[in-house]
Amino acid sequence: MQLRFAKMHGLGNDFMVVDLVTQRLDPAPAQVRAWGDRRTGIGFDQFLAVLPPDCPDMDFRYRILNADGSEAEQCGNGARCLARFVVDERLTVKRQLRWQSASGTVRTRLLRGGDVEVDVGVPSTEPQAVPFAADAAQSAQNGARTQGHAICHSVDVDGSRVNITPVSMGNPHAVVFVDDVSCAEVERIGAGLQSHACFPEQVNVGFLQVVNRGFGHLRVYERGVGETQACGSGACAATVAGRLHDRFAERVKLSLPGGKVHVNWAGRGDRAKLTGAAKFVYKGSMMVDASVKEAR
């Protein structure tokens, strides 16, 4: 079959986006890995599929697969690209949409000028929500506490003690405060935390440098991908951690290697909102063997 797709990115976090409303395909992990190869395929951080919703009060459903073929629950940059994609492909004329995702309902709003606001839901630091096995770590000295549990923990990574703040944005995150992101050991610490026993479903690791209460620098080592140019849910998790440690104001601008985003989070129990760019790179089509299957 001939499969139409778009290559898009949000601050350099890049995607292969496919309309599975008017096209039919159940992509196998092996196919996604082949398409994600940056030398022999299209090359991307995540594969995004737009699907019909299961619920009548939703506009669309989406599915996220990492470049290694594994499934992901949430992607803030991807949600922004999807909001642009469905309008550009004339799948809808609505600028405000409700999406089904593996992490729950996500709301998007296409703004004038092309930026997109994503309401990614209510963050959580509850260990079971991340999920985070607190018994495999130690509470950091003088760590902040909320709802009766520590939000800062000390974890051993290859002989180094690393203080982390676990946050769920519908997908698992660990935020590490650093003095200078340019010197952060993103590969070593990121990979070490990703495979740590504390995180049974692995984790996205954010390295956050707080400049002032309204601005910070961030680098993210993503689960199933490695370090990326940007991570939308990671930016939200970093903002939550910064707020909980009283280092950020309610509205924050974060600078990532691929560009800048704005995050709004009033505090516990409130929904986090992410605003940034969503760009098309090109559109194309390719021949796909729709019969390819692989055990999941």
Helices and strands as residue ranges (DSSP letters): E 2-10, E 13-19, H 29-36, E 46-51, E 60-66, E 71-72, H 76-88, E 96-101, E 104-110, E 116-121, G 134-136, E 138-139, E 145-146, E 149-150, E 153-157, E 160-168, E 172-177, G 181-183, H 186-194, E 204-212, E 215-222, E 226-228, H 232-244, E 251-256, E 259-264, E 272-276, E 279-287
